[in-house]
Structures are given as structure tokens and as C-alpha cells.
Amino acid sequence: MCVIGLGLIGGSLMRAAKAAGREVFGYNRSLDGVEAARADGFDATADLDEALSRASASGALIVLAVPMPALPLMLRHVRAVAPACALTDVTSVKGAVLDAVAEAGLLDRFVGGHPMTGTAYSGWSAGDERLFVDTPWVLSVDDHVDPDVWARVMRLALDCGAFVVPARSDEHDTAAATISHLPHLLAEALAATAGEVPLAFALAAGSFRDGTRVAGTAPDLVRAMCEANAAQVVPVLDQALRLLTDARNRLAQHQPVADLVETGHAARIRYDSFSRPQIVAVTIGSEGWRDELAAAGRAGGVIRSALPVRGSRG
């Protein structure tokens, strides 16, 4: 496996894959990151063509773990050096990545991926081999997806301790806008608002800490994910603003805000008790398998152990 980009997610992926017994090597643009990875006993280089040539020669699965703005350039390098390699990514938007991969002419070997995990920290030193344990890892089941490549990426996610959530790219982006990108914007707004109140930080405790945790994420990463998914973020942001505006108007008129508080509380309780049934009755590569997996994922189903692949003796 070849990991391109050794930040929080890519670095954690290298650690988790190695711990699972996989042969893994990687590339990082920053020489400091490469040296830090090597010092920890990992196989890393700052020469992109060297890494991709090695991936091509060994038939490695290439994992793109770079920010969205860097993706087109990386895809051009992959196209030039390792076009036959299976390819996946860990980017938090899928539609924009799908478009970039199609433009690079690499769609037939690509499966979109998004591990739904992370911290507010970045860089190689922030990596953790257990970052993916018992967390959702979305794998796209778009119409172009090759079953063998999909199965290969599925096994990687499972080896890292995650459970797989199959989803169409467009449906992923709508959901991610709601539960990831919107929370980032709300956290930034909360932190910025509190920053204008002189006594606020002196009084801040659990509510402020929890509500603004993701505001500690590197600003460039937040911008990249929100801007790349703008078409899906805008409608959910509009909905949140409508709810907040209604609450603001009620408070200004000395009326209760029970509707928002109770609806939000009920939704949170539903989340706490949300079940994720295991997907077991789908064979990858069988007729309609992509639609079956998309429907199962839409209903909350997850994959916790490798599904069979049609035509495979394993």
C-alpha cells in the first residue's frame, strides 16, 4: 500500500496498516514529515515519482491523503506514473473528488473513501494507529466502481479497525454537510462570538470546549472541505440559520424557545440509540450489488467483516 500524504489521516493510516501486518510505504511533501516518519520506523520518501513508481511495480493500492486543493496535481502524477494501480482517497467530500478523478482518466480503478474520524491536530506527529478503531469509513458505491477494487479498499478499512458504510457519493456529501461541515462552521461562529466578549474565556468550561472543539482544526482544511462541498453545505446552513433566527425572534419577544430545544434534544437522543445493523447478505460483484449496498447503508447498515466477492475462492 502506498499512502500519499502523511498528515493526521495518512500518518494514522500508515501506522494502522503496518500494525495490521501490511507492507506500507508513503510520500510526504514536507521533508520534516518524512524524517519524522522514518525516525518512527516507517518507509517514507519526499520523492513522489519514486513512491508512485514503486507502487506501480508492486501493484500497490494507492491512498490519496492530501487536501482537496492538492488532489488534481497528485492525480496527474498518478496518471503519468501508476495508472494501473487501484486508487482510493480519504477526502471529506466525494463528488468533487469523483469529478477530479474522472478528469484525470482514472475512474475505472477508483473507489472513493472517507474515514469519519479525526482530531483537531495535524501532521505526522498527530497520527495514531487506533484512530480508525470502531469508526465509520464510507466507501462509495457509484455506478463505475470495480468490485475487486472495492473489496480491496473494504479490507483495508476493516484491517484498520473501522466499520464500512457504503454510500453513493452525492448522498455522502449531503450527509457530511449536515454532520461534519455544518458543525465546523457553527464551531467557528461560536468561537468567534465568544472571542468578542471580554469575560467569556475566563468563564468557559465544558459547553464551550465541546461546542468549539473542531474550531481547533487547521483553517485551510476547514476551508477546503466546506468550499469543495458548498452546494450541499448551503441548504443545511440555511436550515440551521432558520432555526436560530426563529429562536432569536422568540427570545426578542420574550417567548419560549421550547420547539428548538425539545426537537434538538429528541434528535440527539435518537442518535445515542441509533442502531447499525450488520450487512452480511450481499456478494460484491453480483447483479445489483452496488444498489443493494447503497440501500443498506442508507438504512444505517454497516460492514464489520469482509463480504464475499463473486468469483473469488477467498
C-alpha positions as CSV (number, residue, x, y, z in Angstrom):
1,M,0.0,0.0,0.0
2,C,1.2,3.5,-0.9
3,V,0.0,6.4,1.1
4,I,0.3,9.9,-0.5
5,G,0.3,12.5,2.3
6,L,1.4,11.7,5.8
7,G,-0.6,14.1,7.9
8,L,-3.1,13.1,10.6
9,I,-5.2,10.7,8.5
10,G,-2.4,9.5,6.1
11,G,0.0,9.1,9.0
12,S,-2.5,7.2,11.1
13,L,-3.3,5.0,8.1
14,M,0.3,4.1,7.7
15,R,0.5,3.2,11.4
16,A,-2.7,1.2,11.4
17,A,-1.9,-0.7,8.2
18,K,1.6,-1.6,9.4
19,A,0.2,-2.8,12.7
20,A,-2.2,-5.0,10.7
21,G,0.7,-6.7,9.0
22,R,0.5,-4.9,5.7
23,E,3.5,-3.7,3.7
24,V,3.1,0.1,3.5
25,F,5.2,2.9,2.2
26,G,4.4,6.6,1.7
27,Y,5.2,10.0,0.3
28,N,5.1,13.4,2.0
29,R,5.9,16.8,0.5
30,S,7.4,18.1,3.8
31,L,10.9,16.7,4.4
32,D,10.3,17.2,8.2
33,G,7.3,14.9,8.0
34,V,9.3,12.3,6.1
35,E,12.2,12.4,8.5
36,A,9.8,12.1,11.5
37,A,8.1,9.0,9.9
38,R,11.5,7.4,9.2
39,A,12.6,8.1,12.8
40,D,9.5,6.2,13.9
41,G,10.5,3.2,11.7
42,F,8.3,3.8,8.7
43,D,9.1,3.7,5.0
44,A,8.7,7.2,3.7
45,T,10.1,9.4,0.9
46,A,9.8,13.0,-0.2
47,D,10.1,11.9,-3.9
48,L,6.6,11.5,-5.3
49,D,7.7,9.8,-8.5
50,E,9.8,7.3,-6.5
51,A,6.8,6.4,-4.4
52,L,4.5,6.0,-7.4
53,S,7.0,4.1,-9.4
54,R,7.3,1.6,-6.5
55,A,3.5,1.4,-6.3
56,S,3.3,0.7,-10.0
57,A,6.0,-2.0,-9.9
58,S,4.4,-3.7,-6.9
59,G,0.7,-3.3,-7.8
60,A,0.1,-1.4,-4.6
61,L,-3.2,0.2,-3.6
62,I,-2.6,4.0,-3.7
63,V,-4.3,6.0,-1.0
64,L,-4.6,9.8,-1.6
65,A,-4.4,11.5,1.8
66,V,-3.8,15.1,0.6
67,P,-6.1,18.2,1.0
68,M,-8.6,18.7,-1.8
69,P,-6.7,21.6,-3.5
70,A,-3.7,19.4,-4.0
71,L,-5.7,16.5,-5.4
72,P,-5.6,17.4,-9.1
73,L,-1.8,17.6,-9.2
74,M,-1.5,14.3,-7.4
75,L,-3.9,12.6,-9.8
76,R,-1.9,13.9,-12.8
77,H,1.2,12.3,-11.3
78,V,-0.6,9.0,-10.7
79,R,-1.9,9.0,-14.2
80,A,1.6,9.5,-15.5
81,V,3.4,7.0,-13.3
82,A,1.0,4.5,-11.9
83,P,-2.2,4.5,-13.9
84,A,-2.9,0.8,-13.4
85,C,-2.9,0.9,-9.6
86,A,-6.1,0.6,-7.6
87,L,-6.8,4.0,-6.1
88,T,-8.8,5.4,-3.2
89,D,-8.8,8.6,-1.1
90,V,-9.7,9.8,2.4
91,T,-11.1,13.2,1.5
92,S,-14.2,14.5,3.3
93,V,-16.1,15.3,0.1
94,K,-16.8,12.8,-2.6
95,G,-18.5,14.5,-5.5
96,A,-15.6,16.9,-6.2
97,V,-13.1,14.1,-5.9
98,L,-15.1,11.9,-8.3
99,D,-15.0,14.8,-10.8
100,A,-11.3,15.2,-10.4
101,V,-10.6,11.5,-10.8
102,A,-12.8,11.3,-13.9
103,E,-11.0,14.3,-15.4
104,A,-7.7,12.5,-14.8
105,G,-9.0,9.4,-16.6
106,L,-8.6,7.2,-13.5
107,L,-12.2,6.4,-12.7
108,D,-12.1,2.7,-13.6
109,R,-9.6,1.9,-10.8
110,F,-11.0,4.3,-8.2
111,V,-13.2,3.9,-5.1
112,G,-13.9,7.0,-3.0
113,G,-13.4,6.7,0.7
114,H,-13.9,8.8,3.8
115,P,-12.9,7.7,7.3
116,M,-15.2,9.6,9.6
117,T,-12.7,10.3,12.3
118,G,-10.0,12.9,13.2
119,T,-8.8,15.3,15.8
120,A,-8.0,19.0,15.9
121,Y,-4.4,18.3,15.4
122,S,-2.4,17.8,12.2
123,G,0.9,16.5,10.9
124,W,2.8,13.2,11.2
125,S,3.2,13.6,15.0
126,A,-0.6,13.7,15.4
127,G,-1.1,10.2,13.9
128,D,-2.5,7.3,15.9
129,E,-2.7,3.7,14.8
130,R,-6.0,3.4,16.7
131,L,-7.6,6.5,15.1
132,F,-10.0,4.4,13.0
133,V,-11.0,1.8,15.5
134,D,-14.8,1.4,15.7
135,T,-15.4,4.4,13.5
136,P,-17.4,4.7,10.2
137,W,-15.4,4.5,7.0
138,V,-17.5,5.5,4.0
139,L,-16.9,3.7,0.7
140,S,-18.5,4.9,-2.4
141,V,-20.7,2.5,-4.4
142,D,-21.1,4.7,-7.5
143,D,-22.0,3.0,-10.8
144,H,-18.4,2.9,-12.1
145,V,-17.0,1.1,-9.1
146,D,-15.0,-2.1,-9.9
147,P,-15.9,-4.9,-7.4
148,D,-12.4,-6.1,-6.9
149,V,-11.0,-2.7,-6.1
150,W,-14.0,-2.0,-3.8
151,A,-13.3,-5.3,-2.0
152,R,-9.7,-4.4,-1.6
153,V,-10.4,-1.0,-0.1
154,M,-13.1,-2.6,2.2
155,R,-10.5,-5.0,3.6
156,L,-8.1,-2.1,4.2
157,A,-10.8,-0.2,6.2
158,L,-11.6,-3.4,8.2
159,D,-7.9,-4.1,8.9
160,C,-7.6,-0.6,10.4
161,G,-10.4,-1.4,12.8
162,A,-13.2,0.7,11.2
163,F,-16.6,-0.5,10.0
164,V,-17.6,0.3,6.4
165,V,-20.6,2.4,5.5
166,P,-21.5,2.0,1.8
167,A,-22.9,5.1,0.1
168,R,-23.4,6.9,-3.1
169,S,-21.0,9.9,-3.4
170,D,-23.8,12.5,-3.7
171,E,-25.7,11.1,-0.7
172,H,-22.4,11.1,1.3
173,D,-21.9,14.7,0.5
174,T,-25.3,15.7,1.7
175,A,-25.0,13.8,4.9
176,A,-21.4,15.1,5.5
177,A,-22.6,18.6,5.1
178,T,-25.0,18.1,7.9
179,I,-22.9,16.2,10.4
180,S,-19.4,17.4,9.6
181,H,-19.2,20.6,7.6
182,L,-22.0,22.5,9.3
183,P,-20.6,21.7,12.8
184,H,-17.3,23.1,11.7
185,L,-18.9,26.4,10.6
186,L,-21.1,26.6,13.8
187,A,-18.0,25.9,16.0
188,E,-16.1,28.7,14.2
189,A,-19.0,31.1,14.7
190,L,-19.3,30.2,18.4
191,A,-15.6,30.6,19.0
192,A,-15.6,34.0,17.1
193,T,-18.6,35.2,19.0
194,A,-17.1,34.3,22.4
195,G,-13.8,35.9,21.4
196,E,-15.5,39.3,21.4
197,V,-16.8,39.1,25.0
198,P,-14.0,40.0,27.5
199,L,-15.1,37.7,30.3
200,A,-16.1,34.8,28.1
201,F,-12.9,32.8,28.1
202,A,-12.5,33.2,31.8
203,L,-15.9,31.5,32.4
204,A,-15.6,29.0,29.6
205,A,-16.0,25.3,30.6
206,G,-17.4,22.1,29.2
207,S,-20.1,23.5,26.9
208,F,-17.8,25.9,25.2
209,R,-15.0,23.4,25.0
210,D,-17.2,20.7,23.4
211,G,-19.0,23.1,21.1
212,T,-15.8,24.6,19.7
213,R,-13.5,21.5,19.6
214,V,-13.4,21.3,15.8
215,A,-12.6,25.0,15.6
216,G,-9.1,24.0,16.6
217,T,-8.7,22.3,13.2
218,A,-6.3,23.8,10.8
219,P,-8.2,26.6,9.0
220,D,-7.0,25.6,5.5
221,L,-8.5,22.1,6.0
222,V,-11.9,23.5,7.1
223,R,-12.0,25.9,4.2
224,A,-11.1,23.1,1.8
225,M,-13.9,20.8,3.0
226,C,-16.6,23.4,3.2
227,E,-15.8,25.2,0.0
228,A,-15.5,21.9,-2.0
229,N,-18.9,20.9,-0.8
230,A,-20.6,24.3,-1.0
231,A,-23.6,23.1,-3.0
232,Q,-24.6,20.7,-0.2
233,V,-23.5,22.9,2.7
234,V,-25.6,26.0,1.7
235,P,-29.0,24.3,2.1
236,V,-28.2,22.8,5.6
237,L,-26.7,26.1,6.7
238,D,-29.9,27.8,5.6
239,Q,-31.9,25.4,7.7
240,A,-29.7,25.9,10.7
241,L,-30.0,29.7,10.3
242,R,-33.8,29.5,10.0
243,L,-33.9,27.6,13.3
244,L,-31.6,30.0,15.0
245,T,-33.4,33.1,13.6
246,D,-36.7,31.7,14.8
247,A,-35.2,31.2,18.3
248,R,-33.7,34.7,18.2
249,N,-37.0,36.3,17.3
250,R,-38.8,34.3,20.0
251,L,-36.3,35.4,22.7
252,A,-36.6,39.0,21.5
253,Q,-40.3,38.8,22.0
254,H,-39.9,37.1,25.4
255,Q,-41.4,33.9,24.1
256,P,-40.2,30.3,24.8
257,V,-37.7,28.5,22.6
258,A,-39.1,25.1,23.5
259,D,-39.6,24.0,19.9
260,L,-35.9,24.2,19.1
261,V,-34.6,22.9,22.4
262,E,-37.0,19.9,22.5
263,T,-36.6,19.0,18.9
264,G,-32.8,19.1,19.2
265,H,-32.8,17.1,22.4
266,A,-35.1,14.4,20.8
267,A,-32.8,14.2,17.8
268,R,-29.7,13.8,20.0
269,I,-31.4,11.0,22.0
270,R,-32.3,9.2,18.7
271,Y,-28.6,9.5,17.7
272,D,-27.5,8.0,21.0
273,S,-29.7,4.9,20.5
274,F,-29.2,4.7,16.7
275,S,-28.5,1.0,15.7
276,R,-26.2,0.0,12.9
277,P,-27.3,-3.5,11.7
278,Q,-24.6,-5.5,10.1
279,I,-24.6,-6.1,6.3
280,V,-24.0,-9.7,5.6
281,A,-26.2,-10.8,2.7
282,V,-24.6,-9.0,-0.2
283,T,-22.0,-10.5,-2.5
284,I,-19.7,-8.0,-4.1
285,G,-19.8,-8.2,-7.8
286,S,-23.2,-9.9,-8.0
287,E,-26.0,-8.4,-10.0
288,G,-27.2,-5.1,-8.4
289,W,-24.6,-5.3,-5.6
290,R,-23.9,-1.5,-5.7
291,D,-27.6,-0.6,-5.3
292,E,-28.0,-3.2,-2.6
293,L,-25.1,-1.8,-0.6
294,A,-26.3,1.8,-1.1
295,A,-29.8,1.0,0.2
296,A,-28.3,-0.9,3.2
297,G,-26.0,2.0,4.0
298,R,-28.9,4.5,3.7
299,A,-30.8,2.4,6.2
300,G,-27.9,2.5,8.7
301,G,-26.3,-0.8,7.8
302,V,-22.6,-1.3,8.1
303,I,-20.0,-3.9,7.2
304,R,-17.9,-5.2,10.1
305,S,-16.4,-8.3,8.4
306,A,-15.4,-8.8,4.8
307,L,-18.2,-9.6,2.4
308,P,-17.7,-12.3,-0.2
309,V,-16.6,-11.4,-3.7
310,R,-18.2,-13.1,-6.7
311,G,-15.8,-15.4,-8.4
312,S,-13.3,-15.3,-5.6
313,R,-12.2,-18.5,-3.9
314,G,-11.5,-16.5,-0.7
